[in-house]
């Protein structure tokens, strides 16, 4: 199994001894990065993209409050956890830090156990937020694609000639494939999988909200089936607009072209046609 990637901790403090101490506490569990003034800390946030920032308040050129405010005001870094690590411990300092957007405070001298516990807690929250954002983006993508295909296309098809319908189907097929699988083939190297085409087609439909899985053909090892128990467009929409089933097949054909897989695709049944499952047969 590949080694788990370590989270990055940026330590910003103008005292080298403080930086070295925190690096000694964290070096075995995290990748540590150092900065010795406020401006350098901001530059390292942009360059290194740390997972969490340990920020001293009293620093030259720009203090920790100012650094924190700028980080939290930036759309790209506003969810970066910032822990103020400082010798200032009175109530006013904490209030000012909270107003600047700090997520937590640690008072010097720092206790190693408390430090690591706070970091783990904030990283868990950060990863949860990232997962929720990914899910939100996925749902927005599904809704955007569905909206185009289930509302706009049927209206257009009422008034245009057949040759233009075929052109639109081709364009929409490309849109579905590119919008959902833009980076999938490169990032996950689908071409090296045992069933590259089946995996890619299932990923496409499942990203759109369907539920598809490949099934082997026990009578012919040169072919396999793709079984869909949930329509990515919605069963009712597909029944009202059967053209959506054509787009599904077209998307599978486009994926076969991208993966350089010579295959024929036969539609055996579709939920849009009132069947219990969508069944596509892929044959070399």
C-alpha positions as CSV (number, residue, x, y, z in Angstrom):
1,X,0.0,0.0,0.0
2,X,1.3,3.5,-0.7
3,X,2.6,5.5,2.2
4,X,0.0,7.9,3.7
5,X,0.8,11.5,2.8
6,X,1.8,13.6,5.8
7,X,0.0,16.9,6.6
8,X,2.0,20.1,6.3
9,X,2.4,22.4,9.4
10,X,3.7,25.9,8.8
11,X,5.4,27.3,11.9
12,X,5.7,31.1,11.9
13,X,7.7,32.6,14.8
14,X,10.5,35.2,14.8
15,X,12.5,33.2,17.4
16,X,14.4,30.4,15.8
17,X,14.5,28.4,19.1
18,X,10.7,28.4,19.2
19,X,10.5,27.2,15.6
20,X,13.1,24.4,16.3
21,X,11.2,23.3,19.4
22,X,7.9,23.0,17.6
23,X,9.6,21.2,14.7
24,X,11.1,18.7,17.2
25,X,7.6,18.1,18.6
26,X,6.0,17.6,15.2
27,X,8.7,16.4,12.9
28,X,8.0,12.7,13.2
29,X,4.3,13.0,12.4
30,X,4.1,16.1,10.1
31,X,6.0,17.9,7.4
32,X,7.1,21.2,9.0
33,X,7.8,24.4,7.2
34,X,9.2,27.6,8.9
35,X,8.7,31.3,8.6
36,X,10.3,34.0,10.7
37,X,8.1,37.1,10.1
38,X,4.6,37.9,9.0
39,X,5.3,38.6,5.3
40,X,7.3,35.4,5.0
41,X,4.4,33.5,6.6
42,X,2.0,34.8,4.0
43,X,4.3,33.9,1.2
44,X,4.8,30.4,2.5
45,X,1.0,29.9,2.8
46,X,0.7,30.7,-0.9
47,X,3.8,28.6,-2.0
48,X,3.6,25.6,0.3
49,X,-0.2,25.3,0.8
50,X,0.1,24.0,4.4
51,X,-2.7,22.1,6.1
52,X,-2.4,24.2,9.3
53,X,-0.6,27.3,10.5
54,X,1.0,27.8,14.0
55,X,1.3,31.6,14.2
56,X,3.1,33.7,16.7
57,X,1.5,37.1,17.4
58,X,4.5,39.3,18.1
59,X,6.5,39.2,14.8
60,X,8.4,41.9,12.8
61,X,7.0,43.6,9.6
62,X,3.5,42.2,10.2
63,X,2.1,40.8,13.4
64,X,0.1,37.6,13.7
65,X,-3.3,39.4,13.9
66,X,-2.7,41.0,10.6
67,X,-1.5,37.8,9.0
68,X,-4.5,35.9,10.2
69,X,-6.9,38.6,9.0
70,X,-5.4,38.4,5.5
71,X,-5.5,34.6,5.4
72,X,-9.1,34.5,6.5
73,X,-10.1,37.2,4.0
74,X,-8.6,35.3,1.1
75,X,-11.0,33.0,-0.7
76,X,-8.3,30.4,-1.3
77,X,-7.1,30.2,2.3
78,X,-10.1,31.2,4.5
79,X,-10.5,27.6,5.7
80,X,-6.9,27.1,6.6
81,X,-6.8,26.4,10.4
82,X,-4.8,29.0,12.3
83,X,-3.5,28.4,15.8
84,X,-2.1,31.4,17.7
85,X,0.9,30.2,19.6
86,X,1.9,33.1,21.9
87,X,3.1,34.3,25.2
88,X,0.2,36.8,25.4
89,X,-2.4,35.3,27.6
90,X,-4.8,37.9,28.7
91,X,-8.5,38.1,27.7
92,X,-8.1,41.0,25.3
93,X,-5.4,39.2,23.3
94,X,-7.7,36.2,22.8
95,X,-10.6,38.4,21.8
96,X,-8.4,40.2,19.3
97,X,-7.3,36.9,17.9
98,X,-10.8,35.6,17.6
99,X,-11.8,38.8,15.8
100,X,-8.9,38.2,13.4
101,X,-10.2,34.7,12.6
102,X,-8.0,32.4,14.7
103,X,-9.3,28.9,15.2
104,X,-7.4,28.1,18.4
105,X,-4.8,29.4,20.9
106,X,-1.8,27.9,22.7
107,X,0.1,29.7,25.4
108,X,3.9,29.4,25.5
109,X,5.6,27.3,26.7
110,X,3.7,24.8,24.6
111,X,2.9,21.4,26.0
112,X,3.6,18.7,23.3
113,X,0.6,16.5,24.1
114,X,-1.8,19.5,24.0
115,X,-0.2,20.8,20.8
116,X,-0.6,17.5,18.9
117,X,-4.1,17.0,20.2
118,X,-5.2,20.5,19.0
119,X,-3.6,19.9,15.6
120,X,-5.3,16.6,15.1
121,X,-8.6,18.0,16.1
122,X,-8.4,21.0,13.7
123,X,-7.1,18.8,10.8
124,X,-10.1,16.4,11.3
125,X,-12.4,19.4,11.0
126,X,-10.6,20.7,7.9
127,X,-10.8,17.3,6.2
128,X,-14.5,17.0,7.1
129,X,-15.1,20.4,5.5
130,X,-13.2,19.4,2.4
131,X,-15.2,16.2,2.1
132,X,-18.5,18.1,2.5
133,X,-17.3,20.7,-0.1
134,X,-16.5,17.9,-2.6
135,X,-19.9,16.3,-2.1
136,X,-21.5,19.8,-2.6
137,X,-19.6,20.3,-5.8
138,X,-20.5,16.8,-7.0
139,X,-24.3,17.5,-6.3
140,X,-24.1,20.9,-8.1
141,X,-22.4,19.2,-11.1
142,X,-25.1,16.5,-11.2
143,X,-27.9,19.1,-11.0
144,X,-26.2,21.3,-13.7
145,X,-25.9,18.4,-16.2
146,X,-29.4,17.1,-15.4
147,X,-30.9,20.5,-15.8
148,X,-29.5,20.9,-19.3
149,X,-30.4,17.4,-20.4
150,X,-33.9,17.0,-18.8
151,X,-35.3,20.5,-19.3
152,X,-33.5,22.4,-22.2
153,X,-33.0,19.6,-24.6
154,X,-36.7,18.3,-24.8
155,X,-37.9,21.8,-25.5
156,X,-35.4,22.2,-28.3
157,X,-36.3,18.9,-29.8
158,X,-39.9,20.0,-30.4
159,X,-39.0,22.4,-33.1
160,X,-35.8,21.3,-34.8
161,X,-35.2,18.9,-37.7
162,X,-33.8,15.4,-37.3
163,X,-30.3,16.2,-38.5
164,X,-30.0,18.9,-35.9
165,X,-31.3,16.6,-33.2
166,X,-28.5,14.2,-34.0
167,X,-25.9,17.0,-33.8
168,X,-27.3,18.1,-30.4
169,X,-27.2,14.5,-29.1
170,X,-23.6,14.3,-30.1
171,X,-22.7,17.6,-28.4
172,X,-24.6,16.7,-25.2
173,X,-22.8,13.3,-25.1
174,X,-19.5,15.1,-25.3
175,X,-20.6,17.5,-22.6
176,X,-21.5,14.7,-20.2
177,X,-18.3,12.9,-20.7
178,X,-16.0,15.9,-20.4
179,X,-17.8,17.6,-17.5
180,X,-17.7,14.4,-15.3
181,X,-14.5,12.7,-16.4
182,X,-12.3,15.6,-17.3
183,X,-9.5,14.4,-15.0
184,X,-10.5,10.9,-14.2
185,X,-8.6,9.0,-16.9
186,X,-5.4,10.9,-16.2
187,X,-5.6,11.0,-12.4
188,X,-6.7,7.5,-11.8
189,X,-5.1,5.8,-14.8
190,X,-8.2,3.9,-15.7
191,X,-6.5,2.4,-18.7
192,X,-4.4,0.2,-16.4
193,X,-7.3,-1.3,-14.6
194,X,-8.6,-4.8,-15.1
195,X,-11.8,-3.6,-16.6
196,X,-11.0,0.0,-17.8
197,X,-14.1,0.7,-19.9
198,X,-16.6,-0.8,-17.5
199,X,-15.0,1.1,-14.6
200,X,-15.1,4.4,-16.5
201,X,-18.7,4.0,-17.6
202,X,-19.8,3.1,-14.1
203,X,-17.9,6.1,-12.7
204,X,-19.6,8.4,-15.2
205,X,-23.2,7.2,-14.5
206,X,-22.6,7.0,-10.7
207,X,-21.2,10.6,-10.6
208,X,-24.4,11.7,-12.2
209,X,-26.5,10.0,-9.6
210,X,-27.1,6.6,-11.1
211,X,-26.2,3.2,-9.7
212,X,-24.3,1.1,-12.3
213,X,-22.0,-1.9,-12.0
214,X,-20.2,-4.2,-14.5
215,X,-21.2,-7.9,-14.6
216,X,-19.2,-10.5,-16.5
217,X,-20.7,-12.6,-19.3
218,X,-20.2,-16.1,-18.1
219,X,-20.9,-17.5,-21.6
220,X,-18.5,-15.2,-23.5
221,X,-15.3,-13.8,-21.9
222,X,-15.0,-11.2,-24.7
223,X,-18.0,-9.4,-23.6
224,X,-19.6,-8.0,-20.3
225,X,-22.7,-6.3,-19.1
226,X,-23.3,-2.9,-17.5
227,X,-26.3,-3.1,-15.1
228,X,-28.0,0.0,-13.9
229,X,-30.5,-0.2,-11.0
230,X,-31.0,3.6,-10.8
231,X,-31.3,5.9,-13.7
232,X,-28.8,8.9,-13.6
233,X,-31.4,11.2,-15.1
234,X,-34.3,10.0,-12.9
235,X,-36.7,7.3,-14.0
236,X,-39.6,9.7,-14.7
237,X,-37.5,12.1,-16.7
238,X,-36.1,9.3,-18.8
239,X,-39.5,7.9,-19.5
240,X,-40.8,11.3,-20.6
241,X,-37.6,11.9,-22.7
242,X,-36.3,8.6,-24.1
243,X,-33.6,10.6,-25.9
244,X,-31.7,10.6,-22.6
245,X,-31.1,6.8,-23.0
246,X,-29.5,7.6,-26.3
247,X,-27.2,10.0,-24.6
248,X,-26.2,7.4,-22.0
249,X,-25.2,5.0,-24.8
250,X,-23.4,7.8,-26.7
251,X,-21.5,8.6,-23.5
252,X,-20.3,5.0,-23.2
253,X,-19.2,5.1,-26.9
254,X,-17.2,8.3,-26.3
255,X,-15.5,6.7,-23.3
256,X,-14.6,3.7,-25.4
257,X,-13.0,6.0,-27.9
258,X,-11.0,7.8,-25.2
259,X,-9.7,4.6,-23.7
260,X,-8.9,3.2,-27.1
261,X,-11.2,0.3,-26.6
262,X,-12.7,-1.3,-29.7
263,X,-16.2,-2.4,-28.7
264,X,-19.8,-2.6,-29.8
265,X,-22.5,-1.5,-27.3
266,X,-26.0,-3.1,-27.4
267,X,-28.9,-1.7,-25.4
268,X,-30.9,-4.6,-24.0
269,X,-33.2,-2.8,-21.6
270,X,-33.6,0.7,-20.1
271,X,-35.4,2.1,-17.1
272,X,-36.6,4.9,-19.4
273,X,-38.4,2.3,-21.4
274,X,-40.2,1.0,-18.3
275,X,-37.8,-1.9,-17.6
276,X,-36.6,-2.7,-14.1
277,X,-32.9,-2.3,-15.0
278,X,-30.8,-0.6,-17.6
279,X,-28.7,-3.4,-19.3
280,X,-26.0,-2.6,-21.8
281,X,-23.9,-5.3,-23.4
282,X,-20.3,-4.5,-24.4
283,X,-18.7,-6.8,-26.9
284,X,-15.3,-6.7,-28.6
